[in-house]
């Protein structure tokens, strides 16, 4: 079961595509966070979603908002994926312990071994203010994220 609106967002520390540690709590009091879980790099729907975010990056990475995208891929795969697609925002690896952060947010598919498409808009106090969870084949509408951010 995914984390619900009004719940405190579980903190985590994951490595990005450059091997740097990123903690959710680093943004507390500073920025709202769009936390996006996706199944795997290099797949069609995931690539489409992440490139759409890249194309509207100033909306999702600015003085008030930070985008964090999480998959169960290794940091090495994420680095190649980011370079190939020109993704300049943090791609975080929930590779080991495998799926620990995805499980904490209730979006890990045990049978498939990956996260489903879960998105959480987290305010500056670390509270989930909006969420959507889609199945593996179903792309999300990033305009919904924009609307959610406008309410904060």
Secondary structure as GFF3:
##gff-version 3
##sequence-region A 1 152
A	DSSP	beta_strand	13	15	.	.	.	ID=ss1
A	DSSP	beta_strand	21	23	.	.	.	ID=ss2
A	DSSP	three_ten_helix	24	27	.	.	.	ID=ss3
A	DSSP	beta_strand	32	37	.	.	.	ID=ss4
A	DSSP	alpha_helix	44	55	.	.	.	ID=ss5
A	DSSP	alpha_helix	57	60	.	.	.	ID=ss6
A	DSSP	beta_strand	65	71	.	.	.	ID=ss7
A	DSSP	alpha_helix	75	85	.	.	.	ID=ss8
A	DSSP	beta_strand	90	93	.	.	.	ID=ss9
A	DSSP	alpha_helix	100	104	.	.	.	ID=ss10
A	DSSP	beta_strand	108	109	.	.	.	ID=ss11
A	DSSP	beta_strand	114	115	.	.	.	ID=ss12
A	DSSP	beta_strand	117	122	.	.	.	ID=ss13
A	DSSP	beta_strand	128	134	.	.	.	ID=ss14
A	DSSP	alpha_helix	142	150	.	.	.	ID=ss15
###
